[in-house]
């Protein structure tokens, strides 16, 4: 007992009490220091923080909360703080906390909150909940992060990406711009978004595309025309700078006619220039923002989209010019084909008459020494054959050929058969000559039907080389053959003959005597390859680019001469390779 304690025992007891008091004092100071550090941490934390007690009343909120949402601690302390929660979300947090499993005391939630001046913010909410033994909340601390700007920027980026991706889907410029303006209207949350172009000749603006909440007003906007000085857009064109005006009330009278023509009142507006190289071709505009004012983020978004819109307008202009040029070219090409086709058939009649006339002349010259007239007749026949060859190549090249001569001559022959036969018999003494005439008309003027056949390429080329070797017997050139057995190909006989003969003849005529050419038929996985390789004089780089153009000579004009087929440097008509190219396309 302490009454009977000795003086020494009392001293020990007092010392013990002093030590406990010191420990308690130190613990209190640590607690106070921790509390002070805790409050300091919350005060400097950049994110809004709210502390609630077991009853859900606010006991603390940090300066970041006041800065973000507008309310101070003195305004909300001891209160529920429902002022900053949208009506539709009043019970959202409570319901989520009640649904938390017993072992969890942390909740994350993407939601919305209100500022004191009525703005709605997208926030990420994280709540730490203290619970009692019965799993009831004893208090909580809530940390909020304002995600409004991040989501807005991401939404803008997504919109720009979408616009870029849909460009090929909208060949029509107006439909594309309507899509773009709709995206702008939703992004910036405006009543209207428009693409305005400048008519430099008439010094006026017109609306190439518009979107508006009211479809009737939209139609009215697209019909509107304004002198450059009547719109703020005129300042953008003059200065080249974007404009944001969040209050147009001061210029109410100045823009009264504009509002009347558009059919609605413009309260605020954002305008950015549409640039094409070094000039401004129009304006991208949005007006009457529904939530707050236009800001720099809106400006950045609209400027980014404006670059795409300007490019689309320029592409549309170029495409329009290309279509116009194409139509003109197609018309000229059609006229050219018609002219060539006409000339081709107009050549048939006089050439046929000349050939027949020279045959008659040869018969009448038979009584004279042959050496005096034969070279001249052969030269004439050779050049007439050349004209016939040109006509044949043109015939093969020009498609959609209309042949009237055969029908006309056949009709005359049928209608006047007896009279013509009697006249010929009377003049020449020949009978049944009408059959020969009809055959001659068929040979000269009858359209050539192309019947598709199955042809084995190796055998076909072998036969053509044998025939060609007879025609080029006067030349000292070796033909080396490498003809693999192959499957058949399906195409008409005549085009294939002209192609094979033409390539080999081309090689022979470009190879001097003593040279060689190689002819290959090679089996491929999905067909057959026919190749002719010469070791002759070759072609210049420029000539290689143009040999398939048609009627192009690879030789210098001064050196050009027309010789016999298969002569060295014979100088062809220039259409053989073009005809082969057309055959390859026509018969796949």
C-alpha positions in Angstrom: 0.0 0.0 0.0 1.2 3.5 -0.7 0.5 4.7 3.0 3.2 2.4 4.3 5.6 3.0 1.5 9.1 4.1 2.4 10.5 7.3 1.2 12.6 5.4 -1.3 9.7 3.6 -2.8 7.8 6.8 -3.2 10.6 8.3 -5.2 10.6 5.3 -7.5 6.9 5.5 -8.0 7.0 9.2 -8.8 9.8 8.6 -11.3 7.7 5.9 -13.0 4.7 8.3 -13.3 7.0 11.0 -14.7 8.3 8.5 -17.4 4.7 7.5 -18.3 3.7 11.2 -18.5 6.6 11.9 -20.8 5.8 9.0 -23.1 2.2 10.2 -23.3 3.3 13.7 -24.1 5.7 12.4 -26.8 2.9 10.3 -28.3 0.6 13.3 -28.3 3.2 15.4 -30.1 3.7 12.6 -32.7 -0.1 12.4 -33.2 -0.3 16.2 -33.6 2.6 16.2 -36.0 1.1 13.3 -38.1 -2.3 15.1 -38.1 -0.5 18.3 -39.2 1.4 16.5 -42.0 -1.8 14.7 -43.1 -3.7 18.0 -43.4 -0.7 19.6 -45.2 -0.7 16.7 -47.6 -4.4 17.0 -48.4 -4.0 20.8 -48.7 -1.2 20.5 -51.4 -2.7 17.5 -53.2 -3.6 18.6 -56.7 -6.8 16.5 -56.8 -10.1 17.5 -55.1 -10.5 15.7 -51.7 -13.6 15.4 -49.5 -13.6 13.8 -46.0 -17.0 12.6 -44.6 -17.9 11.3 -41.1 -20.0 8.3 -40.2 -23.2 10.3 -40.8 -22.0 11.3 -44.3 -21.4 14.9 -43.4 -18.4 16.8 -44.8 -15.7 17.4 -42.2 -13.0 18.5 -44.6 -12.4 19.5 -48.2 -9.0 20.7 -49.7 -8.2 23.8 -51.7 -8.1 21.8 -54.9 -11.8 21.0 -54.4 -12.6 24.7 -54.0 -10.6 25.5 -57.1 -12.2 22.8 -59.3 -15.8 23.0 -58.1 -16.1 26.5 -56.6 -17.4 25.7 -53.0 -15.3 26.4 -49.9 -15.0 24.3 -46.7 -17.0 26.9 -44.7 -19.9 26.5 -47.2 -20.1 22.7 -47.1 -18.7 21.7 -43.6 -21.2 19.7 -41.6 -23.5 19.3 -44.7 -24.2 16.4 -47.1 -22.7 18.4 -50.0 -25.3 17.3 -52.5 -25.0 20.6 -54.3 -22.2 19.3 -56.5 -23.9 16.0 -57.5 -26.3 16.0 -60.6 -29.9 15.1 -59.8 -29.8 11.9 -61.7 -26.8 10.7 -59.8 -27.8 11.6 -56.2 -27.9 8.0 -55.0 -25.3 6.5 -57.3 -22.3 6.6 -54.8 -24.4 5.4 -51.8 -25.8 2.5 -53.8 -22.3 1.5 -55.0 -20.9 1.6 -51.5 -23.7 -0.6 -50.2 -23.0 -3.1 -53.0 -19.3 -3.3 -52.0 -18.3 -6.8 -50.7 -17.4 -7.0 -47.0 -13.7 -7.5 -47.7 -13.4 -4.4 -50.0 -13.3 -0.8 -48.8 -12.1 1.0 -51.9 -14.4 2.1 -54.8 -13.5 3.5 -58.2 -16.2 5.2 -60.3 -16.4 7.2 -63.6 -19.1 9.7 -63.1 -20.1 13.4 -63.4 -20.1 16.3 -60.9 -21.4 19.9 -61.0 -19.4 23.1 -60.4 -20.9 26.0 -58.4 -21.6 27.9 -61.7 -23.5 24.9 -63.2 -20.9 23.3 -65.4 -20.9 19.5 -65.7 -17.5 17.9 -65.3 -16.5 14.3 -66.2 -14.6 12.9 -63.1 -12.9 9.8 -62.0 -14.0 9.2 -58.3 -12.0 7.0 -55.8 -13.5 6.5 -52.4 -11.8 4.9 -49.3 -14.5 3.6 -46.9 -14.0 2.9 -43.1 -16.4 0.1 -41.9 -17.5 -1.1 -38.5 -17.9 -4.8 -37.5 -21.4 -4.8 -39.1 -20.0 -3.5 -42.4 -21.6 -0.1 -42.0 -19.6 3.0 -43.2 -17.9 4.9 -40.3 -16.5 7.5 -42.6 -14.8 7.9 -45.9 -12.3 10.0 -47.9 -13.1 10.8 -51.6 -10.5 11.8 -54.2 -11.8 13.2 -57.4 -9.9 13.7 -60.7 -11.3 16.1 -63.4 -11.3 14.1 -66.7 -13.3 16.6 -68.7 -10.5 18.0 -70.8 -8.8 14.7 -71.3 -12.0 13.1 -72.5 -12.8 16.1 -74.7 -9.3 16.0 -76.3 -9.6 12.2 -76.9 -13.1 12.7 -78.3 -11.7 15.3 -80.7 -8.9 13.1 -81.8 -11.3 10.2 -82.4 -13.5 12.5 -84.5 -10.5 13.7 -86.6 -9.5 10.1 -87.1 -13.0 9.1 -88.2 -13.1 12.0 -90.7 -9.8 10.9 -92.2 -11.0 7.3 -92.5 -14.3 8.1 -94.2 -12.8 10.4 -96.9 -12.7 7.7 -99.6 -16.4 6.7 -98.8 -17.7 10.1 -99.9 -16.8 10.9 -103.5 -19.4 13.6 -103.5 -18.0 16.7 -101.8 -21.3 18.0 -100.5 -22.1 14.7 -98.7 -18.6 14.6 -97.3 -18.8 18.1 -95.9 -22.2 17.5 -94.5 -20.7 14.5 -92.6 -17.8 16.7 -91.4 -20.0 19.5 -90.3 -22.2 17.1 -88.4 -19.1 15.8 -86.6 -18.1 19.4 -85.7 -21.6 20.3 -84.5 -21.6 17.3 -82.1 -18.0 17.8 -81.0 -18.3 21.5 -80.2 -21.9 21.1 -79.0 -23.2 23.9 -81.2 -26.5 24.8 -82.9 -24.9 25.0 -86.3 -21.7 24.2 -88.2 -21.0 25.3 -91.8 -18.5 25.3 -94.6 -18.4 28.7 -96.2 -16.6 29.2 -99.6 -15.4 32.5 -101.1 -16.4 33.4 -104.6 -13.4 35.6 -105.5 -14.9 36.9 -108.7 -18.2 38.2 -107.1 -16.6 39.0 -103.8 -19.2 37.0 -101.8 -19.6 34.1 -99.5 -21.8 31.1 -100.1 -22.5 28.0 -98.0 -21.2 24.9 -99.7 -22.6 22.7 -96.8 -24.4 23.4 -93.5 -25.8 21.6 -90.5 -28.3 23.0 -88.0 -30.6 21.7 -85.3 -33.6 22.8 -87.5 -33.6 21.2 -91.0 -35.6 24.1 -92.5 -33.1 26.6 -91.2 -30.3 24.4 -92.7 -31.9 24.6 -96.2 -32.2 28.4 -95.8 -28.5 28.7 -94.8 -27.4 26.7 -97.9 -29.2 29.2 -100.2 -27.8 32.3 -98.5 -25.2 34.6 -100.2 -23.4 37.4 -98.4 -21.0 40.1 -99.5 -17.5 39.6 -98.0 -17.9 42.7 -95.7 -21.2 41.6 -94.2 -19.7 38.6 -92.2 -17.0 38.2 -89.6 -15.6 35.6 -92.1 -14.5 38.6 -94.2 -12.0 39.5 -91.4 -10.6 35.9 -91.4 -10.0 36.1 -95.2 -8.3 39.5 -94.9 -6.1 38.7 -91.9 -5.7 34.9 -92.3 -6.3 34.5 -88.5 -8.9 32.5 -86.8 -11.6 34.3 -84.7 -13.5 33.4 -81.5 -16.3 35.8 -80.5 -18.2 34.6 -77.4 -20.6 37.6 -77.2 -22.0 39.1 -80.4 -24.6 41.3 -78.5 -22.5 44.5 -79.1 -22.7 44.0 -82.9 -26.5 43.3 -82.9 -27.3 46.0 -85.4 -24.2 45.4 -87.6 -25.2 41.8 -88.2 -29.0 42.2 -88.2 -29.3 41.5 -91.9 -27.1 38.4 -91.5 -29.4 36.9 -88.8 -32.5 37.7 -90.9 -31.1 35.9 -94.0 -29.9 32.9 -92.0 -33.2 32.7 -90.1 -31.7 32.6 -86.6 -29.7 34.8 -84.2 -26.0 34.1 -83.9 -24.9 34.6 -80.3 -21.3 33.4 -80.4 -19.1 32.0 -83.2 -15.8 30.4 -84.0 -14.2 30.8 -87.5 -11.1 29.3 -89.0 -9.7 29.7 -92.5 -9.6 27.0 -95.2 -6.2 27.3 -96.8 -5.3 26.1 -100.3 -1.5 26.5 -100.7 -1.0 30.3 -100.4 -4.6 31.5 -100.5 -7.7 31.3 -98.4 -10.6 29.7 -100.2 -13.2 29.8 -97.4 -14.1 29.4 -93.8 -15.0 26.6 -91.4 -17.6 28.0 -88.9 -19.5 26.9 -85.9 -21.9 29.1 -83.8 -24.2 29.2 -80.8 -22.3 26.9 -78.4 -24.8 25.2 -76.1 -22.5 24.7 -73.1 -20.2 27.6 -72.1 -17.9 29.6 -74.4 -15.7 28.6 -77.3 -12.1 28.1 -76.1 -8.6 27.2 -77.4 -9.4 23.5 -77.5 -12.3 24.2 -79.8 -10.0 26.3 -81.9 -7.3 23.6 -82.1 -9.9 21.0 -83.1 -11.5 23.1 -85.8 -8.1 24.1 -87.3 -7.1 20.4 -87.5 -10.4 19.5 -89.3 -10.0 22.6 -91.5 -6.9 21.2 -93.1 -8.7 18.0 -94.0 -11.7 20.0 -95.4 -9.5 22.3 -97.5 -7.7 19.2 -98.9 -11.0 17.5 -99.8 -12.2 20.7 -101.6 -9.0 20.9 -103.6 -9.2 17.2 -104.4 -12.8 17.6 -105.6 -11.7 20.5 -107.8 -8.8 18.5 -109.3 -11.1 15.5 -109.8 -13.7 17.7 -111.5 -11.0 19.0 -113.9 -9.7 15.5 -114.5 -13.2 14.2 -115.3 -13.7 17.1 -117.7 -10.4 16.5 -119.4 -11.2 12.8 -119.5 -14.5 13.4 -121.2 -12.9 15.7 -123.7 -10.1 13.1 -124.4 -12.7 10.3 -124.7 -14.6 12.4 -127.2 -11.5 13.1 -129.2 -10.4 9.5 -129.0 -13.8 8.4 -130.3 -13.6 10.9 -133.2 -10.1 9.7 -133.9 -11.2 6.0 -134.0 -14.1 6.9 -136.2 -11.8 8.8 -138.6 -9.2 6.0 -138.7 -11.9 3.4 -139.1 -13.4 5.4 -142.0 -10.0 5.9 -143.7 -9.2 2.2 -143.2 -12.3 1.2 -145.2 -11.9 4.0 -147.7 -8.4 2.6 -148.6 -9.9 -0.8 -149.5 -11.7 0.2 -152.7 -9.0 2.2 -154.5 -6.3 -0.2 -153.5 -8.3 -3.2 -154.7 -9.0 -1.4 -158.0 -5.3 -0.5 -158.4 -4.3 -4.1 -157.9 -6.8 -5.3 -160.4 -5.8 -2.6 -162.9 -2.1 -3.5 -162.6 -2.9 -7.2 -163.2 -4.7 -6.2 -166.4 -1.8 -3.9 -167.3 0.7 -6.7 -166.7 -1.2 -8.9 -169.1 -1.2 -6.2 -171.8 2.5 -5.6 -171.3 3.3 -9.3 -171.8 4.2 -8.6 -175.5 7.0 -6.2 -174.4 10.4 -7.1 -173.1 9.8 -8.0 -169.4 12.9 -6.2 -168.2 11.4 -2.9 -169.3 8.3 -3.0 -167.2 8.5 -5.9 -164.6 10.6 -4.0 -162.0 8.1 -1.1 -162.1 5.1 -3.3 -161.7 6.7 -5.2 -158.8 7.6 -2.0 -157.1 4.0 -0.7 -157.4 2.6 -4.1 -156.2 5.0 -4.1 -153.2 3.9 -0.6 -152.1 0.2 -1.5 -152.7 0.8 -4.5 -150.5 2.3 -2.2 -147.9 -0.8 0.0 -147.9 -2.9 -3.2 -147.5 -0.7 -4.2 -144.6 -1.3 -0.8 -142.9 -5.0 -1.1 -143.4 -4.9 -4.6 -141.9 -3.1 -3.4 -138.8 -5.5 -0.5 -138.4 -8.4 -2.9 -138.8 -7.0 -5.0 -135.9 -6.3 -2.0 -133.7 -9.6 -0.2 -134.0 -12.4 -1.8 -132.1 -16.2 -1.5 -132.7 -15.6 -1.4 -136.5 -18.6 -0.7 -138.7 -18.3 -2.2 -142.2 -20.7 -0.9 -144.8 -18.8 -1.7 -148.1 -19.5 -5.5 -148.0 -23.2 -5.0 -147.5 -23.5 -2.3 -150.2 -21.5 -4.3 -152.9 -23.3 -7.5 -152.1 -26.6 -5.8 -152.3 -25.8 -4.3 -155.7 -24.5 -7.7 -156.9 -27.7 -9.5 -155.8 -30.1 -6.8 -157.2 -28.3 -6.6 -160.6 -26.9 -10.1 -160.9 -28.3 -10.9 -164.4 -27.5 -7.5 -165.9 -23.9 -7.5 -164.6 -23.3 -11.1 -165.8 -24.7 -10.3 -169.3 -22.5 -7.2 -169.5 -19.4 -9.0 -168.5 -20.0 -11.9 -170.9 -20.7 -9.4 -173.7 -17.5 -7.4 -173.1 -15.0 -10.2 -172.1 -16.6 -13.4 -173.4 -16.2 -15.0 -169.9 -19.1 -16.9 -168.3 -19.8 -17.5 -164.6 -17.5 -14.7 -163.7 -20.0 -13.5 -161.1 -18.8 -16.2 -158.7 -15.3 -14.8 -158.9 -16.5 -11.3 -158.3 -18.5 -12.3 -155.2 -15.5 -14.1 -153.8 -13.3 -11.1 -154.5 -15.8 -8.8 -152.6 -15.8 -11.3 -149.7 -12.0 -11.3 -149.6 -11.7 -7.6 -149.6 -14.6 -6.3 -147.6 -16.1 -9.1 -145.6 -15.6 -8.7 -141.8 -13.2 -11.2 -140.4 -14.9 -13.5 -137.9 -12.5 -14.6 -135.2 -13.2 -18.2 -134.1 -11.6 -19.3 -130.8 -9.6 -22.5 -131.1 -7.5 -24.7 -128.8 -3.9 -24.2 -130.0 -0.8 -26.0 -128.7 1.8 -23.3 -128.7 4.9 -25.3 -129.3 3.5 -27.0 -132.4 2.0 -23.7 -133.7 5.3 -21.8 -133.3 7.2 -24.6 -135.0 5.0 -24.4 -138.1 5.2 -20.6 -138.2 9.0 -20.7 -138.0 9.1 -23.1 -140.9 6.9 -20.7 -143.0 8.9 -17.7 -142.0 12.3 -19.3 -142.9 11.1 -19.6 -146.5 10.2 -15.8 -146.6 13.6 -14.9 -145.1 15.7 -17.3 -147.1 17.7 -14.4 -148.6 19.0 -13.5 -145.1 22.0 -15.1 -143.4 20.5 -15.4 -139.9 20.2 -18.5 -137.6 17.0 -19.2 -135.8 17.6 -21.2 -132.6 14.5 -22.9 -131.3 13.7 -24.0 -127.7 10.1 -25.2 -127.8 8.8 -27.0 -124.7 5.7 -29.2 -125.0 2.9 -27.3 -123.4 -0.9 -27.3 -122.7 -3.1 -25.6 -125.2 -4.3 -22.0 -125.2 -7.7 -20.8 -126.4 -7.7 -17.9 -128.8 -8.4 -17.2 -132.6 -5.8 -18.4 -135.0 -5.3 -15.2 -137.0 -4.3 -12.8 -134.1 -1.9 -15.4 -132.7 -0.3 -15.9 -136.2 0.1 -12.1 -136.5 1.7 -11.9 -133.1 4.2 -14.8 -133.5 5.1 -13.7 -137.1 5.4 -10.1 -136.1 7.8 -10.7 -133.1 10.0 -13.0 -135.2 10.0 -10.6 -138.2 10.8 -7.7 -135.9 13.8 -9.6 -134.5 15.1 -10.5 -137.9 14.8 -7.0 -139.3 16.8 -5.7 -136.3 19.6 -8.2 -136.7 22.4 -7.9 -139.3 23.4 -10.8 -141.4 25.6 -13.4 -139.6 23.6 -12.9 -136.4 21.1 -15.1 -134.6 17.7 -15.0 -132.9 16.3 -17.3 -130.3 12.7 -18.4 -130.1 11.3 -19.9 -126.8 8.1 -21.6 -125.8 8.2 -22.1 -122.0 5.6 -23.8 -119.9 4.4 -21.8 -116.9 2.3 -22.7 -113.9 -0.8 -21.0 -115.2 0.0 -20.8 -119.0 2.6 -20.5 -121.7 5.3 -17.9 -122.3 6.4 -17.2 -125.9 9.6 -15.2 -126.1 11.8 -14.0 -129.0 15.3 -12.8 -128.2 17.5 -11.1 -130.8 21.2 -10.2 -130.7 20.9 -7.2 -133.1 21.3 -3.5 -132.9 18.9 -2.9 -129.9 16.9 0.2 -129.1 17.5 3.5 -127.4 16.0 4.0 -123.9 13.6 6.6 -125.3 12.5 4.2 -128.1 11.9 1.4 -125.6 9.4 3.6 -123.8 7.4 4.3 -127.0 7.5 1.2 -129.2 4.0 0.2 -128.1 2.4 3.6 -128.9 1.8 2.8 -132.6 3.1 4.2 -135.8 6.4 5.1 -134.1 9.7 4.5 -135.9 12.7 3.5 -133.9 15.1 4.8 -136.5 16.1 8.4 -137.2 13.8 10.0 -139.8 16.7 10.7 -142.2 17.7 7.0 -142.0 14.2 5.6 -142.5 13.5 3.7 -145.6 10.8 1.1 -146.6 12.4 -2.1 -147.8 11.2 -5.7 -148.3 9.9 -7.6 -145.2 12.8 -9.3 -143.3 15.4 -7.0 -144.8 17.9 -5.6 -142.2 16.5 -2.2 -141.1 13.4 -2.8 -143.3 11.6 0.1 -141.6 8.2 -1.2 -140.6 4.9 0.6 -140.5 5.2 1.1 -136.7 1.9 -0.5 -135.7 2.9 -4.1 -135.3 3.7 -4.0 -131.6 0.7 -1.8 -130.8 -1.5 -4.4 -132.5 0.2 -7.2 -130.5 -0.5 -5.2 -127.3 -4.1 -4.8 -128.2 -4.4 -8.5 -129.1 -3.0 -9.4 -125.6 -5.6 -7.2 -123.9 -8.5 -8.2 -126.2 -7.9 -11.9 -125.8 -6.8 -11.9 -122.2 
